[in-house]
Amino acid sequence: MNKKFTYSTLALAMTIALNAQAQEQDDNAQKKEKDVEKISVVGTQIRGGQVSEALAVSVFDENFIADLGVDSGDELMDLIPENGQNFFNEAENIAGGVNAARGDIGAFNLRNLGTGNTLVLLNGRRLVNAASYQTEEVGGSFVPVNSVNSNTIPVGGLKRLEVLRDGASAIYGADAVAGVVNHVLKNDFEGLNISYKYSDFGDLPRNDHTITVDFGQSFNDGKTNVSAFFNHYDRGRVSSLDDPRWSSSDFRDRIPEDSPWAGSTAFRNDSVNSLFGQFDAVASAASSGIRDFITDRSGEFETYPIGDSRCEFTINETTCGAPDGQGAYRFDFNAAGRDLVSELQRTNLFVFINHELENGMESFSEISYYTSDTNLIRHPSASFSTSKLRVAAENYYNPLGPVGSPNRLPDSIIGPDVPEGGMDLIIDNYRFAEFPRIVDNEGTTYRFLTGLRGFYDEWDWESAVSYSKATRDDITRNRVSNTLMQEALNDPTPAAYNPFSGGVNSNIERALIDVTRLAETTLTTFDFKAFRGDLFELPGGDAGVLLGIDWRRETFEDDRDPRLDGTIVFTDWEGDTYPYVSDVVNSSPTPDNSGSRNVTALYAEFQLPLLENLDVQLASRYEDFSDVGSTFVNKLAFGYRPSDMFLLRGSISEAFRAPNLVTINEEIVARNNQRTDWTCVYAAENGGDPGQDILDCRNSTQRIAEGSKDLEPEESVNTSLGFSFTPNDNITITVDYWSIEKENTIGLFGEENHTLLDLVTRLQGSVDNCDTNPAVNRQAPDDDQIAVYTAAGLCPAGDIAFINDRYMNLDNRTLEGVDLGFYFNAELFGGDLDASFNMAKLDTFEQDAGGDAQVLVDAVESGVLPPSYPIEGFADLINKDGNQDYRYNFRVAYRKGDWGGSITGNKVSGFYQSSLTLDDGTRYMIPSVNTYNATLDYRFDLGDNRARIRFGIRNLTDKRAPLADRYFGYFADAHRDIGRNYYVSFKAFL
């Protein structure tokens, strides 16, 4: 047996082909199809299980999905109330660079518990994770997370989307912590449907095109069915230059005059790093005679475009200069043009083959293929503050270059004391902005699945094997090599890089490179399960049992560019090198990474009709992981119906989430993020520098972390209790309370939290007593820093060199909430009216603070730390940074004869942006957002066939996202800001 086939003999399975059987068991099947709560089967693997009615499941059928007018899975999940923020969106990942999961990708995040806590299924079986992963804030900093790509499933091919809202680890796998999302595709279709959709985005130069084909045919007297689904989506680009709301990175003009934030620089999201940078003389400015004229007291000078009012001396025909302190020439990211939405081409193909064998067995097979290509324009790069390049004294364009250099400033400007050999200059506040970064991203995912089902004695059985693979090829063009740039800065010839040209004929081309990231994930599964519906008799009927075994192998590979993974090494002037410095400007060094695990599971599920009106579900699952041990999880659920109108339901279940493969296998990784040094802020505010004119307290800060095989799995308990009330055939009302209590959440303490701990430690000492947080590694303080810190009563501190932070098991995380549902259908004026309302309300979201985090919480409560100094990721997280306390959607649809129409709506409640909290504790509140959609369609004869034309409007009221302190002026993890758009679609039923 070859190795590949051995890997195919794996583990998983969660089989659901259940809705057909449920219809066969009930004479009132038509009523059940209309009752949203009764068609859902994702909560049990037992076919036709009566307890399925008692499980908390939200179901969105193809009509509901079509009325939303969405074209991608990430757009669909944005409108599901139980789903939280999508941290994998392009607009918010603007700063993630090559370390972000870029391209056509969306994540699943039920309950806002975090990416990676939701189990995602297709027709009841597990899907492979997206090839590329990224980081997400858990605790106080960013932890690697991965997710199934929501865009690999075309929304137009969905028969329905099922969201199991309580825990399902014992049913489907120990990692189904927040719940399960199951995609049910049309896999037994007959006929031919062809549709085309055109979308126009009002004032934006964006047009979308979608082509969809459904085909199915039965052969062999109906024993064989082959059905296929094809979808191609062509999406236009959205640039920051397409709308005045985004055309500048400075959003201060949108702040109301009476706002507490009026006049604040918080909403000024441009950068001090531009083509006109700051330069620091390496030699003593005082000894060279240029202090207080060319440079300030620290030997620093700024550059500006010729004609700028701040100019005090001319450098060349494009650039002038002045001693530092006049203010930097700022770079406006959005005015230069960068994309909110990439240009996209996506294709999906699904093929299903079902065949009834002569011996009574049935075979089923699935082939799926997904591919996407995106092109994205990003802003140009600036060097990290932790590793600065230098203009060599002999650089041809150095204004303080050697005597005889054609670009050395005359002695009448620089005086006679600049050394004959010139002076090296440290480049500060500079951006290589001649060209934008351009990202080309190609993704593919395919899955082969085949299986058999049949009968043996009194047992139904089913078995399947599958293999899935996802790849992601990411290439970023117009990046800058540190090595090549330093060579260009050392060049004494006219071919040198000229940082004093304002980007005009600078010779940047010699240092430009392409940077790649090649990622791959695979999933191989094997499952076998058997069901018997009459194991023994109970007062309420026959007890059913399902026994199963599954096995799976998961792998991932992340192949980084040689300039990032240490193959090509850059060492800066201070001797810093890999793994702390990479050869790519503005990208953190990242080693190649890979890992795998095998998981074997045994499980059992019982359906126990204890009474005619009381059904109980018992389930247990044992899983053995090849890398983190084993677990045994259980679930108990019940449904009690005291009357035909009322159903009481509840469940309690356990979950076990193993550390993902990245957090276990990752080698030492240095990450640079823009962070605030709160020790520095305190010193500035209390040491006579409130405007931070002397100190610079927000910088690119390097965090060093490393994977650990000592991480413990996360464990959780999910509880739900609710009811379903059906007063008549037309109305169903559901209310469900739920809670999740998770232990050992994997996260990081966080860079800013470490600086707060450093501050608390210093506050407990004195100017002469330098007790510090050892995780914060600082450079020696300069004279200015010593003066400010001393005036503030703190032991002086220098700039942060790096912060050591390790993945760790944090304390408990608790979530509680209520789900509400209302469903109505009736005949009205000769037509059919369908209405629904779904709401998810979050009442509690807390990350317990323990250890050092509790020290910080106590310091705030006792007044040692001001309330405006945020403790990231701990204590009460509800309504913080996108953790909305409620979301809802509704739909009202009416059809009479050939005419039909719908109104749908969605609301995301408000929240506060913690980074904008004022010293007195006042929070910046981002208000709630309501959006509405409308459709109108008409069906008609097209020759001997039927056809439908539909006109739709998304965001009917042209609602725009509220102002936030983010890259494009809105909180893209929670909102979209595209405005009203229109579409028309034509579908022929051939």
Secondary structure, 3 states (H helix, E strand, C coil): CCHHHHHHCCCCCCCCCCHHHHHHCCCCHHHHHHCHHHHCCCCCCCCCCHHHHHCCEEEEEHHHHHHHCCCCHHHHHHCCCCECCCCCCCCHHHHCHHHCCCCCCCCCCECCCCCCCEEEEECCEECCCCCCCEEEEEECEEEEECCCCHHHCCHHHEEEEEEECCCCHHHHCCCCCCEEEEEEECCCCCEEEEEEEEEECCCCCCEEEEEEEEEEEEECCCCEEEEEEEEEEEECCEEHHHCCCCCCCECHHHCCCCCCCCCCHHHECCECCECCCEEEECCCHHHHCCECCCECCCCEEEEEECCCCCCCEECCCCEEEEECCCCCCCECHHHHCCEEECEEEEEEEEEEEEEECCCCCEEEEEEEEEEEEEEEEECCEECCCCCCCEECCCCCCCCCCCCCCCCCCCHHHHCCCCCCCCCCEEEECEEECCCCEEEEEEEEEEEEEEEEEEEECCEEEEEEEEEEEEEEEEEEEEEEEHHHHHHHHHCCCCCCCCCCCCCCCCCHHHHEEEEEEEEEEEEEEEEEEEEEEEEEEECCEEEEEEEEEEEEEEEEEEEECCCCCCCCCCCCCCCCCCCCCCCECCCCCCCCEEEEEEEEEEEEEEEEEEECCEEEEEEEEEEEECCCEEEEEEEEEEEEEEECCEEEEEEEEEEEECCCHHHHHCCCEEEEEEEECHHHHHHHHHCCCCCCCCCCCEEEEEEEECCCCCCCCEEEEEEEEEEEEEEECCEEEEEEEEEEEEECCEEECCHHHHHHHHHHHHHCCECCECCCCCCEEECCCCHHHHHHHHHCCCCCCCCEEEEECCCEECCCEEEEEEEEEEEEEEEECCEEEEEEEEEEEEEEEEECCCCHHHHHHHHHHCCCCCCCCCCCCCEECCCECCCCCEEEEEEEEEEECCEEEEEEEEEECCEEEHHHCCCCCCCEEECCEEEEEEEEEEEEEECCEEEEEEEEEECCCCCCCCCCCCCCCCCCCCCCCCCCEEEEEEEEEC
